[in-house]
Amino acid sequence: MPTDIFTVLNVIRIFAVATTAFFVVLAMTPLWTKFLYRYRLGKQIVRSDTAPIFSELHKKKVGTPTMGGVIIWLTVLILALGFFWIARIWPDSPLADLNFLSRGQTWVPLAALAAAAVFGLIDDLFGIMRKGPGGGGLRMRDRIFMYTLVGAGGAWWFYYKLGFDFINIPFLGDWVIGWWYVPFFIFIIVASAFSANETDGLDGLSGGVFLIMFGAYAAIAFDQGRTDLAIMLSATMGALVAFLWFNIYPAKFFMGDTGSMALGTMLGVVAMLTNTPFLLIPIGIIFIMESGSVIIQLASKKIRRKKVFLSTPIHHHFEALGWPEMQVTMRFWVINAVGAIIGLIIFLVDSKIPPISFF
């Protein structure tokens, strides 16, 4: 019975924090939107020569404010620090029970979120001011370097402080990989961040995909007993729901790199913390499709001098085929939901049966 009560209380904590995040974003959005419009912090189209199809499809969006993702990560950080200080100052307060800041579960994801958000904000501002190559923001090598730094910082903490040197392969168990854990960790973080950035191209697309993925990982974290991590993810989900209210077609503002790169980075850290990096394949199936289409397109143009897709990432290909924007978005949500369900099934089955041994 005590265990059942403890579980119920944790579920209440999860929903309470998610609800709080939802209303905080709703309250912040009018102020942030007014700020974005007042200072004309809007989207610029800088690919008219290299990507004419993309430019034609999205020319009507020029000037729509970007950096809307600020209200997502800022809300999560405010709640994390706010409930932490309430627990320190008024430990007997009911609000103290909503504290989810803990060294073993949420320090690194939140730190990665904050660092990636700042880097993304700089990139967004460079793009708005038409600085960088072609006026499109920071150079790719600079962006890769910055997010590699974030990944390296997380890898160092996991490997040296938390003792992670193994990865779980579904149905095969944990495999010790030693120091190879560090480059593997960095790869997951960078791949997740840039895949998130590729997905942020249609109204509501990345927000809905993130909502589904964080929901799947919140369930995984809760099943593993990582309650603080599940609460942090629920806060992110609550913020995303409110964000989507304004971001679905026609969007009042866009997420921007400060949102997509930050959330993508945090997602990668969560996958490593729950030791389920390979579950990113089904749970993040849209990420795989988006990044995969870009890689295939670049390789084909380099080797065959021909394009495979009309435009990439792949959501632009379907736009070019004549699919309405919301149709592409909602079908991608459905695909990602199916992938997330498959990922959860694999996790649950894998956690209930002993690993297969080939030796």
Sequence and secondary structure as in RCSB ss.txt:
>XXXX:A:sequence
MPTDIFTVLNVIRIFAVATTAFFVVLAMTPLWTKFLYRYRLGKQIVRSDTAPIFSELHKKKVGTPTMGGVIIWLT
VLILALGFFWIARIWPDSPLADLNFLSRGQTWVPLAALAAAAVFGLIDDLFGIMRKGPGGGGLRMRDRIFMYTLV
GAGGAWWFYYKLGFDFINIPFLGDWVIGWWYVPFFIFIIVASAFSANETDGLDGLSGGVFLIMFGAYAAIAFDQG
RTDLAIMLSATMGALVAFLWFNIYPAKFFMGDTGSMALGTMLGVVAMLTNTPFLLIPIGIIFIMESGSVIIQLAS
KKIRRKKVFLSTPIHHHFEALGWPEMQVTMRFWVINAVGAIIGLIIFLVDSKIPPISFF
>XXXX:A:secstr
 HHHHHHHHHHHHHHHHHHHHHHHHHHHHHHHHHHHHHTT B     TTT HHHHHHHGGGTT B  TTHHHHHH
HHHHHHHHHHHHHH TTSGGGGG    TTTTHHHHHHHHHHHHHHHHHHHHHHTT SGGGSSS HHHHHHHHHHH
HHHHHHIIIIIS   EEEETTTEEEE GGGHHHHHHHHHHHHHHHHHHHTTSTTHHHHHHHHHHHHHHHHHHHTT
 HHHHHHHHHHHHHHHHHHHHHSSS SS   HHHHHHHHHHHHHHHHHTT GGGHHHHTHHHHHHHHHHHHHHHH
HHHTSS SSSSSSHHHHHHHTT  HHHHHHHHHHHHHHHHHHHHHHHHHHHHS      
